[in-house]
C-alpha cells in the first residue's frame, strides 16, 4: 500500500499545468502549426518572399502564444476554486485507487478500480495520474508517507502497463 498526505500549494498546481501544457498539449499544437504552414505553402503557391513573411508572422504568433501560456500557467492558482490550502489523502494498493480531497467548501471521496486511470506519468518529483484527458491527481514524491517511490513505480507499471510512462520532464 502507498499513501500520500498532501497539502495543495501553488507549486503542485503550477507543476500539473506545466506538465499538461508542455508534455500533453504542446506536441499536438506544434503538429497543427506545422501542418498549417505546409498547407499555406501548398495551397497558396506563394512566391518565396510572401511565404517567408507569412512564416515569420506565424512564428511571432507562436512565441506570443507561449508567453501567454507561461503567464497563464503561473497565475492559475490565484483563481477561485484552485484548492490552494486544500488537503488530499491518496492511497494506492493492489485493488483500488482512493482519493479523499478536502477544501474550504468541498469534500470529495473517490474510490476507483485501476481501470479508472486514463494515463499515468512519473517525473523527477511527481507521479501524475490522469482520470480523464484533462484532469489528474498530482502526487508529489515528497508527500509519500507509506511506501517507496521505486515500489510504487513497479505497481503502476504492473497495473497500467503502457498507460504508465516514466518521463524526463523537469517538474
Secondary structure, 3 states (H helix, E strand, C coil): CEEEEEECCHHHHHHHHHHHHHHHHHHHHHHHHHHHHHHHHHHHCCCHHHHHHHHHHHHHHHHHHHHHHHHHHHHHHHCCCCCCCCEEEEEECCCEEEEEEECCCCEEEEEEEHHHCCEEEECCCEEEEECCCCCEEEEEHHHEEECCHHHHHHHHHHHHHHHEEECCCCC
